[in-house]
Amino acid sequence: MINWDDFDPPDGFDPEDFGMEPDEMGKLYAMEDMKNDKKAWAVEQAYKFYDDFDSLDVDEVVTNLHALIKDGTLRDSQINVMLENMITVFTELEEYEKCHICNQIKIKFDDRI
């Protein structure tokens, strides 16, 4: 039975051979896990926000976004970041129709600022 705390297991792999401390390997895995979790969260948020205005046309979405700015719920910079993030996510997922609609909203929104 292999001791789980053994930093020199019989598999012949030694992280120090690659200039890493054993705990540094754990940090690298944790960072990659956090990166994947953040990406999954971004995808979830993009679909959630897109669903909020999927049934509306572009002009209605822009009007509603400006109403949110007027009542102090959001700032224009937050909306621009949200739209840019959505465009990035949908481009990576090759959801080009959603990307195109988000891009149209962003252009019309920027024109009205």
Order of alpha helices (4+ residues) and beta strands (2+ residues): alpha-alpha-alpha-alpha
